[in-house]
Amino acid sequence: MYKKNILVTGANGYLGSALVAYLKNKNRSYRVLTLDVGLFNECTLHKEKNKQAVNKDVRDISEADLEKIDSIVHLAGISNDPLNKISPDLIYDPTREYTLRLAKLAKSLNIRFIFASSCSVYGAANTKSLLNENSITNPQTAYSLNKIQIEKDLEKIADKNFSPICLRFATIFGMSKCMRFDLVINMLVAMALINKKIILNSDGKAWRPNLYIEDACSAIDKALKYKKNKKDKKILILNVGRNDNNLKIIDIAKKIKNLIKGSEIFFIDKNTNNNLIEDRKIKKGKDSRTYKVSFNKIKKKFINYNCQHTVEHGIKKLIKDLKKIKLTKNIFLNKKFYRLQYLEYLYKKKKINSSLKWKN
């Protein structure tokens, strides 16, 4: 039986690590090839380094690297807004350039292209109704603006023979080999387990859609198998999540409080003094990023796709997983599990340059 060759870029990251394991499951007919620049190879929960991917910068991919590839899942990119001392343009312009270059290579070689976008593109929105894929976007950060720019770049080169799929993921949470505690639910659950304090960066009134990591992987699996129909536009943009996982941050905190006995909710103040849990994009306790998203379209496009995990179900699994690894305060506060802070560390130590490339 022929196995489809799938190339995953950014394979050693938070989602990439989980996705590769998911796609390599014996029940799936894929041969998974992986590529990663290695910025977060050390950022694993276990002592061994993350070595599953070919160590190569996506900026250096050539046509030869794509020989016999059927599909590309493009996860490589910067998942946070850039370092304080580096202009966003230095970070995101290259991201946009190498994504378009890779997509053009895919187009010339008849390779399916799946791009990891984000629901954060909706930004500051009226939360009285759910936003769909045709709603006006209002990105509040350089990161989310970059996602919209890339989507538009892909739309320009799409045609009847090259139909990129852009998956706008809700905020992902859950366990991964390359863990992140800078994601809201992961952070709040870990706080509650470690010291019974759930400290919020804001007043908690902002809305977010949320997505358990396994359901994100399942959506990518469906995208790989998707067969375009005549009604499709040249580019397919899909929100990924489930409608009842749109929640206010404060309500997520309350769910965690109810699930972890003895935990209490607090609000960050000037005495907290922890740059790992502070969010530089929140001003005076208010988060301008607030949006509720509709996920009706993906259920119509992907046959049998079911985002299985409610937020509560996913939190229960995360609690179990974190207890299993015996989460400690030292693990939780280690900068390698916070992307922005770890990149700043690499930059300060002169291991990487302002373009986030390794120095020789």
Secondary structure per residue as TSV (DSSP state, phi and psi in degrees):
chain	resnum	aa	ss	phi	psi
A	1	M	-	360.0	130.7
A	2	Y	-	-72.7	130.6
A	3	K	-	-101.1	134.1
A	4	K	E	-71.3	137.4
A	5	N	E	-90.6	115.7
A	6	I	E	-111.7	125.4
A	7	L	E	-101.6	124.2
A	8	V	E	-109.7	117.2
A	9	T	E	-90.4	150.5
A	10	G	T	67.9	34.5
A	11	A	T	-72.0	-16.0
A	12	N	T	-96.5	6.0
A	13	G	S	-81.8	-172.2
A	14	Y	H	-60.2	-56.3
A	15	L	H	-74.4	-39.5
A	16	G	H	-58.0	-44.1
A	17	S	H	-61.1	-42.8
A	18	A	H	-69.8	-38.9
A	19	L	H	-64.9	-44.3
A	20	V	H	-60.1	-44.6
A	21	A	H	-61.9	-40.0
A	22	Y	H	-64.0	-47.1
A	23	L	H	-72.4	-25.2
A	24	K	T	-82.6	-2.2
A	25	N	S	-50.5	139.4
A	26	K	T	-61.5	-16.8
A	27	N	T	-86.2	0.2
A	28	R	S	-112.2	139.4
A	29	S	-	-92.0	56.3
A	30	Y	E	-122.9	147.9
A	31	R	E	-109.5	111.3
A	32	V	E	-97.1	121.7
A	33	L	E	-108.1	142.9
A	34	T	E	-130.0	150.2
A	35	L	E	-146.8	137.7
A	36	D	E	-160.0	142.9
A	37	V	-	-74.2	-18.9
A	38	G	-	91.7	14.3
A	39	L	T	-60.3	-32.7
A	40	F	T	-115.5	26.2
A	41	N	T	-60.7	-29.1
A	42	E	T	-85.7	-7.5
A	43	C	-	-91.1	56.0
A	44	T	-	-115.9	157.1
A	45	L	S	-76.2	-18.3
A	46	H	S	-109.8	164.1
A	47	K	S	-64.9	-34.2
A	48	E	S	-68.5	147.1
A	49	K	-	-73.4	159.0
A	50	N	-	-84.0	103.4
A	51	K	-	-118.0	20.6
A	52	Q	-	-73.6	-20.4
A	53	A	S	-107.4	152.9
A	54	V	E	-63.7	129.0
A	55	N	E	-82.9	94.7
A	56	K	-	-152.1	138.5
A	57	D	-	-74.8	132.5
A	58	V	G	-60.2	-22.6
A	59	R	G	-67.4	-16.2
A	60	D	G	-106.3	8.9
A	61	I	-	-65.1	137.6
A	62	S	-	-118.4	171.8
A	63	E	G	-58.9	-33.8
A	64	A	G	-63.3	-31.3
A	65	D	G	-69.0	-18.1
A	66	L	G	-103.9	10.4
A	67	E	T	-60.8	127.9
A	68	K	T	69.0	11.6
A	69	I	-	-79.7	134.5
A	70	D	-	-94.8	-37.4
A	71	S	E	-144.9	147.2
A	72	I	E	-116.3	128.2
A	73	V	E	-105.2	108.5
A	74	H	E	-96.5	99.7
A	75	L	-	-104.9	-17.7
A	76	A	-	-59.3	132.3
A	77	G	S	164.4	-179.3
A	78	I	-	-99.3	124.3
A	79	S	-	-91.7	-3.7
A	80	N	S	-128.5	166.0
A	81	D	-	-70.0	152.1
A	82	P	-	-70.8	174.8
A	83	L	-	-63.2	152.4
A	84	N	T	-56.2	-37.7
A	85	K	T	-96.2	6.9
A	86	I	S	-121.3	132.8
A	87	S	-	-63.5	139.4
A	88	P	H	-54.9	-33.1
A	89	D	H	-61.1	-36.2
A	90	L	H	-67.9	-25.6
A	91	I	H	-88.7	-49.6
A	92	Y	H	-91.3	-26.2
A	93	D	H	-60.4	-45.8
A	94	P	H	-62.4	-36.6
A	95	T	H	-60.1	-43.8
A	96	R	H	-65.8	-42.3
A	97	E	H	-65.5	-47.2
A	98	Y	H	-72.9	-27.0
A	99	T	H	-68.3	-44.3
A	100	L	H	-64.9	-40.6
A	101	R	H	-62.4	-44.2
A	102	L	H	-64.7	-40.4
A	103	A	H	-64.0	-39.6
A	104	K	H	-65.6	-37.8
A	105	L	H	-62.9	-43.4
A	106	A	H	-60.6	-41.9
A	107	K	H	-62.2	-44.6
A	108	S	H	-66.9	-24.6
A	109	L	T	-105.5	7.8
A	110	N	T	59.8	46.8
A	111	I	-	-108.1	133.1
A	112	R	E	-65.4	140.9
A	113	F	E	-124.9	119.5
A	114	I	E	-116.5	122.9
A	115	F	E	-110.7	132.2
A	116	A	E	-84.3	101.1
A	117	S	E	-100.0	-161.8
A	118	S	E	-151.6	143.9
A	119	C	G	-67.9	-11.2
A	120	S	G	-64.7	-12.2
A	121	V	G	-62.0	-20.8
A	122	Y	G	-76.5	-25.7
A	123	G	-	56.6	-128.9
A	124	A	B	-82.7	115.8
A	125	A	-	-139.5	162.0
A	126	N	-	-73.3	117.6
A	127	T	T	-91.9	16.5
A	128	K	T	-77.5	-18.5
A	129	S	S	-138.7	163.1
A	130	L	-	-84.1	137.3
A	131	L	B	-89.2	134.9
A	132	N	-	-110.8	-176.2
A	133	E	T	-64.8	-16.8
A	134	N	T	-96.6	-2.2
A	135	S	S	-70.2	155.2
A	136	I	-	-66.7	134.6
A	137	T	-	-91.3	153.3
A	138	N	-	-148.0	65.7
A	139	P	-	-60.8	138.8
A	140	Q	-	-106.1	-6.0
A	141	T	S	-134.9	161.8
A	142	A	H	-62.0	-34.4
A	143	Y	H	-60.6	-51.1
A	144	S	H	-72.6	-32.3
A	145	L	H	-61.9	-40.9
A	146	N	H	-59.8	-39.4
A	147	K	H	-62.6	-43.9
A	148	I	H	-64.7	-43.1
A	149	Q	H	-60.0	-42.6
A	150	I	H	-66.4	-42.2
A	151	E	H	-56.3	-43.8
A	152	K	H	-68.1	-36.3
A	153	D	H	-62.0	-43.1
A	154	L	H	-67.1	-37.4
A	155	E	H	-62.8	-35.3
A	156	K	H	-67.2	-32.4
A	157	I	H	-97.6	-3.8
A	158	A	-	-71.6	147.5
A	159	D	B	-150.7	-170.0
A	160	K	T	-64.9	-21.3
A	161	N	T	-100.9	-14.7
A	162	F	B	-129.6	106.5
A	163	S	-	-123.6	87.2
A	164	P	-	-61.5	150.0
A	165	I	E	-114.2	121.8
A	166	C	E	-106.6	117.3
A	167	L	E	-101.0	111.1
A	168	R	E	-87.5	94.7
A	169	F	E	-74.8	139.7
A	170	A	-	-67.3	175.6
A	171	T	E	-67.4	116.5
A	172	I	E	-82.2	147.0
A	173	F	E	-146.7	166.1
A	174	G	S	121.7	174.5
A	175	M	-	-78.8	143.4
A	176	S	-	-146.6	153.6
A	177	K	S	-58.3	-40.3
A	178	C	S	-101.7	79.7
A	179	M	-	-71.0	153.2
A	180	R	-	-129.6	126.1
A	181	F	S	-105.2	10.6
A	182	D	S	-96.3	8.4
A	183	L	S	-96.6	138.0
A	184	V	H	-54.4	-50.4
A	185	I	H	-70.6	-41.0
A	186	N	H	-57.1	-43.9
A	187	M	H	-65.0	-47.3
A	188	L	H	-67.5	-38.7
A	189	V	H	-64.6	-45.0
A	190	A	H	-62.9	-41.2
A	191	M	H	-57.2	-47.4
A	192	A	H	-63.7	-38.6
A	193	L	H	-70.4	-38.2
A	194	I	H	-75.6	-51.8
A	195	N	H	-134.2	13.4
A	196	K	S	64.4	15.8
A	197	K	E	-115.0	121.9
A	198	I	E	-102.8	100.9
A	199	I	E	-98.1	119.6
A	200	L	E	-93.1	140.3
A	201	N	S	-75.9	-16.9
A	202	S	S	-140.0	-169.2
A	203	D	-	-75.8	-5.4
A	204	G	S	79.9	6.9
A	205	K	-	-86.8	-8.8
A	206	A	-	-71.4	142.5
A	207	W	E	-91.9	143.8
A	208	R	E	-141.7	142.1
A	209	P	E	-85.1	146.0
A	210	N	E	-130.0	151.2
A	211	L	E	-145.3	122.2
A	212	Y	E	-69.8	141.3
A	213	I	H	-59.3	-34.8
A	214	E	H	-65.7	-34.4
A	215	D	H	-71.0	-29.9
A	216	A	H	-65.4	-43.5
A	217	C	H	-63.3	-39.5
A	218	S	H	-63.0	-38.6
A	219	A	H	-64.7	-39.6
A	220	I	H	-65.3	-40.5
A	221	D	H	-58.3	-43.5
A	222	K	H	-65.9	-37.6
A	223	A	H	-64.2	-36.6
A	224	L	H	-65.2	-31.2
A	225	K	H	-95.4	-6.3
A	226	Y	-	-65.7	135.5
A	227	K	-	-108.5	118.6
A	228	K	-	-62.0	140.8
A	229	N	-	-115.5	172.6
A	230	K	T	-64.5	-25.4
A	231	K	T	-80.3	-13.2
A	232	D	-	-68.8	145.8
A	233	K	-	-77.7	176.7
A	234	K	S	-63.8	-32.9
A	235	I	S	-120.2	140.7
A	236	L	E	-111.2	116.8
A	237	I	E	-111.8	127.2
A	238	L	E	-134.6	131.8
A	239	N	E	-74.8	139.9
A	240	V	E	-118.8	116.0
A	241	G	S	163.6	-159.0
A	242	R	-	-140.3	145.3
A	243	N	G	-59.7	-38.4
A	244	D	G	-78.3	0.7
A	245	N	G	-94.4	8.9
A	246	N	E	-79.1	114.8
A	247	L	E	-141.5	152.3
A	248	K	E	-72.7	148.8
A	249	I	H	-58.0	-40.1
A	250	I	H	-63.1	-34.5
A	251	D	H	-73.2	-31.9
A	252	I	H	-64.0	-44.1
A	253	A	H	-60.3	-39.5
A	254	K	H	-66.2	-37.6
A	255	K	H	-61.7	-44.2
A	256	I	H	-64.1	-42.6
A	257	K	H	-57.4	-41.2
A	258	N	H	-71.0	-26.4
A	259	L	H	-90.9	-21.1
A	260	I	S	-116.7	103.9
A	261	K	T	-57.7	132.7
A	262	G	T	88.4	-4.8
A	263	S	-	-81.5	151.0
A	264	E	E	-132.7	156.5
A	265	I	E	-99.6	132.5
A	266	F	E	-130.8	162.8
A	267	F	E	-114.7	137.5
A	268	I	-	-60.3	142.9
A	269	D	-	-139.7	-179.3
A	270	K	T	-63.9	-15.9
A	271	N	T	-92.2	-4.7
A	272	T	T	-65.8	-47.1
A	273	N	-	52.2	56.0
A	274	N	-	-139.2	104.2
A	275	N	T	-73.0	-7.4
A	276	L	T	-77.3	-37.0
A	277	I	T	-98.2	-9.6
A	278	E	-	-72.1	145.7
A	279	D	-	-114.2	114.2
A	280	R	T	-69.0	-12.1
A	281	K	T	-91.1	-7.1
A	282	I	-	-95.9	125.7
A	283	K	B	-116.3	125.8
A	284	K	T	53.0	39.8
A	285	G	T	78.2	3.1
A	286	K	B	-112.7	135.5
A	287	D	-	-110.1	114.8
A	288	S	S	-71.1	-17.9
A	289	R	-	-82.6	101.1
A	290	T	B	-144.6	124.9
A	291	Y	-	-161.2	146.8
A	292	K	-	-118.9	134.9
A	293	V	B	-122.8	142.0
A	294	S	-	-90.6	135.7
A	295	F	-	-119.2	31.4
A	296	N	H	-73.7	-35.6
A	297	K	H	-65.2	-40.6
A	298	I	H	-64.4	-33.0
A	299	K	H	-68.5	-27.8
A	300	K	H	-80.3	-35.2
A	301	K	H	-80.9	-42.6
A	302	F	S	-99.6	106.6
A	303	I	T	-59.8	129.9
A	304	N	T	67.7	11.1
A	305	Y	-	-74.8	128.3
A	306	N	-	-137.1	112.5
A	307	C	-	-71.7	98.6
A	308	Q	-	-74.8	-32.3
A	309	H	-	-95.6	122.0
A	310	T	-	-71.4	165.8
A	311	V	H	-58.2	-43.3
A	312	E	H	-63.4	-43.1
A	313	H	H	-61.6	-45.1
A	314	G	H	-64.3	-39.1
A	315	I	H	-63.4	-41.0
A	316	K	H	-60.0	-41.7
A	317	K	H	-68.0	-38.9
A	318	L	H	-65.0	-43.0
A	319	I	H	-57.4	-46.2
A	320	K	H	-61.3	-43.7
A	321	D	H	-66.4	-40.3
A	322	L	H	-70.4	-34.4
A	323	K	H	-67.8	-35.3
A	324	K	H	-63.7	-37.6
A	325	I	T	-86.5	1.9
A	326	K	T	57.2	59.1
A	327	L	-	-54.6	131.4
A	328	T	-	-119.7	169.1
A	329	K	H	-62.1	-38.7
A	330	N	H	-63.7	-37.5
A	331	I	H	-68.6	-49.1
A	332	F	H	-60.3	-37.0
A	333	L	T	-94.7	7.7
A	334	N	-	-74.0	126.6
A	335	K	G	-61.6	-18.8
A	336	K	G	-69.4	-11.2
A	337	F	G	-100.4	12.6
A	338	Y	S	-128.0	106.6
A	339	R	H	-57.9	-48.7
A	340	L	H	-62.7	-47.0
A	341	Q	H	-66.1	-34.5
A	342	Y	H	-71.8	-38.2
A	343	L	H	-64.1	-39.7
A	344	E	H	-62.9	-37.4
A	345	Y	H	-63.2	-46.7
A	346	L	H	-62.6	-37.6
A	347	Y	H	-70.5	-44.2
A	348	K	H	-63.0	-35.6
A	349	K	T	-82.5	2.0
A	350	K	T	61.2	32.8
A	351	K	S	-85.4	-27.5
A	352	I	B	-129.3	159.1
A	353	N	-	-99.6	-173.5
A	354	S	T	-67.5	-14.5
A	355	S	T	-94.2	9.3
A	356	L	S	59.8	34.3
A	357	K	-	-102.8	145.5
A	358	W	B	-62.4	137.6
A	359	K	-	-86.4	142.4
A	360	N	-	-73.6	360.0
